[in-house]
């Protein structure tokens, strides 16, 4: 049932999902010690695809017309592939804090594209201020080369991930896939990316690194808590609650990720990173805020 405001159940679910998604950045980085980034991403997509298909079959969910959704589905799957080639390699090269701040500027690119391509999504003064804040945050991260943790290649790959994510959201908004159930959207993303990522993974070096039993648990986190049930839950929250309210919680994910990286991985919190985090988070809130 569609609700007009965020209740306790919705708030709790969003906070839980945000924490799980933030933790995923750490898990992806830790898994890279045992599996190469692109191979890890492809394996995640393949395993999550099986989970989502079983879930859809058990619930009797119709996945729509494959012929009708073919081209937008392939496009979304391609963008999904590029998104995770960027993000997984970024986390292998740079810190969780830097990658998360840059990656979660996705609403900035979506708003810019939506201004030209989506009716009713014109840039307002509030959104423009948010765009400027987010842009300044990214610029600050890119300019900060202090310490051995900074990697320009990693930062740029995180930016590539953000652009891929924005392209996925835009594809859903402006094509027939907006009418498809969340499970169908997930199947397109996971099926195309599983094939593409596993095919190109050997180009990025050895597939297996120092693999141990702990990496099985880390992959389980990615497959079940994030790539399958996590994103399905997010889609359903978007349907149940006002989209702007749900989207505004995205600013918490880089906040959680930055402090998890500091607390659990011992990453250094430079002042520039904290200022960039504040600018990007504030910008995301303004971009997602709807005028009364």
Beta strands, then each sheet from edge to edge (+ up, - down):
end
